[in-house]
Amino acid sequence: MPNLPKDKVFIIIPAKNEQLQIAEVIRKTLDRGFTNIVVINDGSIDRTEEIACQYPNVTVLNHIINLGPGASTYTGIIYALKKNAKLIATIDADNQHDPKDLDALYSTICEQDIDIVIGSRFMKKNKIPTSRVFYNKIGNIISYFITGVYLSDSQSGIKIMTADFARNLSMRYNGFEFCIEMIKQAKINDARLKEIPINVRYTKASMQKGQNLVTGFSMVARLLKPF
């Protein structure tokens, strides 16, 4: 889909209690020329919704209670499809990703015959905490066991997909395991998938979010339950 205008791209930002980061993520995304931004306020108890609503190009969808990143992402995808999006991208709300990398994802999927492009933190030199490297390696092994597809960053929160790919998704998991579920469905549907390198930065705040040992074990238990 060469020369697809950016107003056909919807950017999904799942957010829970991100009042300190959400404004910068939105501003940087708008600076890249993406004007359809959807923030999923996933049961936040801070000012996340209030801050996101200050931007005219941002749609805020509210989960009354916290449902998880998988449920939030799927809520955004369904909304984008109803608005006739041609491409749907996701990016984390904690400011660990550089919205400039959305351009690389966008260019790759427009210029190549691909259904989903995933940004990998591990395909270039990034300063990544040891704990995150460990959790990712375990996640990659589990992902390969379940999906048959080996990726360098199976837990990446920044990705872009075609609307056709998104329509075929049937998400069952609300938590972080949705990343692996999406890879599995790409395999089942013979979708064309590619990873490209991205930048990442970790702060004290972002390290307090995302996966940890407890959420990791919970994710594994849910994924392996069918077996």
C-alpha positions as CSV (number, residue, x, y, z in Angstrom):
1,M,0.0,0.0,0.0
2,P,2.4,2.6,-1.2
3,N,1.7,6.4,-0.6
4,L,-0.9,5.6,2.0
5,P,-1.6,8.9,3.8
6,K,-1.0,9.0,7.5
7,D,-4.6,10.0,8.2
8,K,-5.4,6.4,7.4
9,V,-3.3,5.2,10.3
10,F,-4.7,4.9,13.8
11,I,-2.3,4.9,16.7
12,I,-3.5,2.9,19.8
13,I,-2.0,3.9,23.2
14,P,-3.1,1.6,26.1
15,A,-2.6,3.6,29.3
16,K,-3.0,3.0,33.0
17,N,-2.0,5.7,35.4
18,E,0.3,7.5,33.0
19,Q,-0.4,11.1,33.9
20,L,3.4,11.9,34.0
21,Q,4.1,10.4,30.5
22,I,1.0,10.4,28.4
23,A,1.3,14.1,27.2
24,E,4.8,13.7,25.9
25,V,3.9,10.4,24.1
26,I,0.9,12.1,22.5
27,R,2.9,15.2,21.5
28,K,5.8,13.2,20.0
29,T,3.3,11.1,18.0
30,L,1.5,14.1,16.7
31,D,4.9,15.6,15.7
32,R,5.3,12.5,13.4
33,G,2.2,13.5,11.5
34,F,-0.1,10.9,12.9
35,T,-3.5,12.6,13.7
36,N,-5.7,9.6,14.6
37,I,-4.6,8.8,18.1
38,V,-6.7,6.6,20.4
39,V,-5.8,6.4,24.1
40,I,-7.4,3.6,26.0
41,N,-7.7,4.7,29.6
42,D,-7.6,1.4,31.3
43,G,-9.1,2.1,34.7
44,S,-6.7,4.9,35.6
45,I,-7.1,6.6,39.0
46,D,-4.9,9.6,38.1
47,R,-5.2,12.4,35.5
48,T,-4.5,10.2,32.5
49,E,-7.9,10.7,30.9
50,E,-8.0,14.5,31.7
51,I,-4.6,15.1,30.1
52,A,-5.3,13.0,27.0
53,C,-8.6,14.8,26.4
54,Q,-6.8,18.1,26.1
55,Y,-5.6,17.2,22.6
56,P,-8.2,17.6,19.8
57,N,-6.8,14.8,17.7
58,V,-7.0,12.3,20.5
59,T,-9.9,10.0,21.1
60,V,-10.1,8.7,24.7
61,L,-11.9,5.4,25.3
62,N,-12.4,4.5,29.0
63,H,-12.4,1.1,30.7
64,I,-14.3,1.7,34.0
65,I,-12.1,-1.0,35.6
66,N,-8.6,-2.1,34.7
67,L,-8.8,-4.9,32.2
68,G,-5.2,-5.2,31.1
69,P,-3.0,-4.2,28.1
70,G,-4.4,-7.0,25.9
71,A,-8.0,-5.9,26.4
72,S,-7.0,-2.2,26.0
73,T,-5.2,-2.9,22.7
74,Y,-8.2,-4.9,21.4
75,T,-10.6,-2.1,22.4
76,G,-8.5,0.3,20.3
77,I,-8.3,-2.1,17.4
78,I,-12.0,-2.6,17.2
79,Y,-12.6,1.2,17.4
80,A,-10.0,1.8,14.6
81,L,-11.6,-0.8,12.4
82,K,-15.0,0.9,12.9
83,K,-13.5,4.1,11.8
84,N,-12.2,2.5,8.6
85,A,-8.5,2.5,9.5
86,K,-6.2,1.1,6.9
87,L,-3.3,0.6,9.3
88,I,-3.3,0.2,13.1
89,A,-0.2,0.8,15.2
90,T,0.3,0.4,18.9
91,I,2.8,2.1,21.2
92,D,3.2,2.0,25.0
93,A,2.1,5.0,27.1
94,D,5.1,4.9,29.5
95,N,7.4,6.8,27.0
96,Q,9.9,4.0,26.7
97,H,9.4,3.9,22.9
98,D,10.4,6.7,20.6
99,P,7.4,7.7,18.4
100,K,9.9,8.4,15.6
101,D,10.1,4.7,15.2
102,L,6.4,4.7,14.2
103,D,7.7,6.2,10.9
104,A,10.0,3.2,10.3
105,L,7.2,0.8,11.0
106,Y,4.8,2.8,8.8
107,S,7.3,2.9,5.9
108,T,8.1,-0.8,6.1
109,I,4.5,-1.9,6.0
110,C,3.7,0.5,3.2
111,E,6.7,-0.4,1.0
112,Q,6.7,-4.2,1.6
113,D,4.2,-6.9,1.2
114,I,3.8,-7.4,5.0
115,D,0.8,-7.8,7.3
116,I,2.4,-6.9,10.6
117,V,5.7,-5.3,11.6
118,I,7.0,-5.6,15.1
119,G,9.6,-3.2,16.6
120,S,12.4,-5.1,18.3
121,R,14.5,-3.6,21.1
122,F,17.1,-6.3,20.6
123,M,18.0,-5.8,16.9
124,K,20.2,-2.8,17.7
125,K,22.3,-1.6,20.6
126,N,20.0,-0.3,23.4
127,K,20.7,0.1,27.1
128,I,18.3,-2.5,28.5
129,P,18.2,-3.6,32.1
130,T,19.3,-7.2,32.8
131,S,15.9,-8.1,34.2
132,R,14.2,-7.0,31.0
133,V,16.6,-9.0,28.9
134,F,16.0,-12.1,31.0
135,Y,12.2,-11.7,30.9
136,N,12.3,-11.2,27.2
137,K,14.4,-14.3,26.6
138,I,12.0,-16.4,28.6
139,G,9.1,-14.9,26.8
140,N,10.7,-15.6,23.4
141,I,11.2,-19.3,24.3
142,I,7.6,-19.6,25.5
143,S,6.4,-17.7,22.4
144,Y,8.3,-20.1,20.1
145,F,6.9,-23.2,22.0
146,I,3.4,-21.9,21.5
147,T,3.5,-20.3,18.1
148,G,6.4,-22.0,16.2
149,V,7.7,-18.5,15.4
150,Y,10.9,-17.3,16.9
151,L,11.2,-13.5,17.3
152,S,13.9,-11.4,19.0
153,D,11.2,-9.4,20.8
154,S,8.0,-11.3,21.2
155,Q,6.8,-8.9,24.0
156,S,7.2,-5.7,22.0
157,G,4.6,-3.1,22.6
158,I,5.2,-1.1,19.4
159,K,3.9,-2.6,16.2
160,I,1.9,-1.9,13.1
161,M,-0.6,-4.1,11.2
162,T,-2.9,-3.9,8.3
163,A,-6.7,-3.6,8.8
164,D,-7.1,-7.0,7.1
165,F,-4.8,-8.6,9.6
166,A,-6.6,-6.9,12.5
167,R,-10.0,-8.1,11.3
168,N,-8.8,-11.7,11.6
169,L,-7.7,-11.3,15.2
170,S,-9.7,-13.0,17.9
171,M,-8.1,-12.0,21.2
172,R,-8.8,-14.1,24.2
173,Y,-6.2,-12.8,26.7
174,N,-6.4,-9.5,28.5
175,G,-2.8,-9.4,29.9
176,F,0.6,-9.2,28.4
177,E,0.2,-12.6,26.8
178,F,-1.8,-11.0,24.0
179,C,1.5,-10.3,22.3
180,I,2.2,-14.0,22.0
181,E,-1.4,-14.6,21.0
182,M,-1.1,-12.1,18.2
183,I,2.0,-13.9,16.9
184,K,0.2,-17.2,17.1
185,Q,-2.7,-15.9,15.0
186,A,-0.3,-14.5,12.5
187,K,1.2,-18.0,12.1
188,I,-2.3,-19.7,11.9
189,N,-3.5,-17.2,9.3
190,D,-0.2,-17.4,7.2
191,A,0.3,-13.7,7.8
192,R,3.6,-12.1,6.7
193,L,5.4,-10.8,9.7
194,K,8.7,-8.8,10.1
195,E,10.7,-7.4,12.9
196,I,12.7,-4.1,12.5
197,P,15.0,-2.5,15.1
198,I,13.7,0.3,17.3
199,N,15.0,2.5,20.1
200,V,14.0,2.1,23.7
201,R,14.8,3.9,27.0
202,Y,14.1,2.8,30.5
203,T,13.5,5.1,33.4
204,K,12.7,4.3,37.1
205,A,9.0,4.9,36.3
206,S,8.9,2.6,33.3
207,M,10.7,-0.1,35.2
208,Q,7.9,-0.1,37.8
209,K,5.5,-1.0,35.0
210,G,5.4,-3.8,32.4
211,Q,6.4,-7.3,33.2
212,N,7.9,-8.6,36.3
213,L,8.4,-12.0,37.9
214,V,4.9,-12.3,39.2
215,T,3.2,-11.1,36.0
216,G,5.5,-13.3,34.0
217,F,4.5,-16.5,35.9
218,S,0.9,-15.5,35.6
219,M,1.2,-15.0,31.9
220,V,2.9,-18.4,31.4
221,A,0.2,-20.1,33.5
222,R,-2.6,-18.7,31.3
223,L,-0.8,-19.5,28.1
224,L,0.0,-23.1,29.0
225,K,-3.5,-23.8,30.5
226,P,-4.8,-25.2,27.2
227,F,-2.0,-27.7,27.2
